[in-house]
Amino acid sequence: MDKIVLWSAVIINLLVISVGLGLQAYKNYQAKSTQHLSLILYTLSFLGWVSWSAYGFTKQDWFLLGVQSLGAMMTAAILTQFFIYRKKKAP
């Protein structure tokens, strides 16, 4: 049963990372905008991914660390897009 829960969590996390975050980053890139996204939500999401990565590191659970680090990197990419695509204020 533990293995089923483990692999279910891994598959869902990988889907969130690749489909959810990956497609969002691509959509932002195409639109050159993050206008309809919440900076607070993505910042908190990034902190969550990083926290789980740190936990995996402290427990020397390289599997947990690897999957969570992928999520942190994808969320960091979207956070970077917030700064790249932000509207410049007129002087």
N, C-alpha and C positions, 0 to 999 in steps of 0.2 A: 504493500500500500504506500509506503514511504517513497518508493521509486516512482510510482504513478503520480503522486503529488509533485515530486521534484521535477519530473519531465514535463508535466503539465505547466508548471510555473515557468520553466525555461522556454517552452514553446510560446507561451503567451507573451513573455517578456521580449523574445526575439521578434514576434509579430508586431508588438507595440513599437519596438525600435525601428525595424525595417519598414513596415507598412505605415504606421502612424507618424513617427518622427521623420522617417526618410521621405515620404510623400509630402509632408508639410514643408520640409526644407526645400524640396524641388519646386513646390508650388510657390513658395516665397521667392525663389530664384527666378522663376518665369515671370512673376508679377513685379519683381523688384520692389516688393513691399511686404511689410509685416503689420500693416495698418489694422487689421481686424483680429490680431492676436493679443493676448494678455501678457505683458512683460512680467507681471507679478507671478502668474501661473507658471511660466517657463522658468523663472528664477527659482521658485520653490521646487519645481520638478527637478531642476539641476541639482539643487541641494540634497534632495532625496536620493537621487542616483549616486551622488558623491558619498553621502552618508552610508548607503548600503555597500558601496565599493570599499570604503574604509573599514566597515565591519568585516567584510570578506577578507580584507588584508590582515586585520588583527586576529582573525580565526584561522588564517592561512588556508582559507577555502578559495582556491584559485578559480574554481568554476564560478562561484558567486561573484568574485572580483571581476572576472572576465566579462560576464554578461552585464553586470551593473556598470562597468566602465564603458561599454559600448553605448549604453543609454546616456551616460554622462557626456560622452563625446558628441553624440547626435544632438543632445539638448544644448550643448555648448555651441554647436554650429548654428542652431536656430537663434540663440542669444546673440551671437556675433552678427547675424543678419539684422537684428534689431538696430544695431549701430551702423551697419553698412547702409541700410535702406531708410534710415530716419530722414524725415523732412528737414531740410535746411531752413532755418528761420531767416526771413528777410531782414536786412539791416535797417 
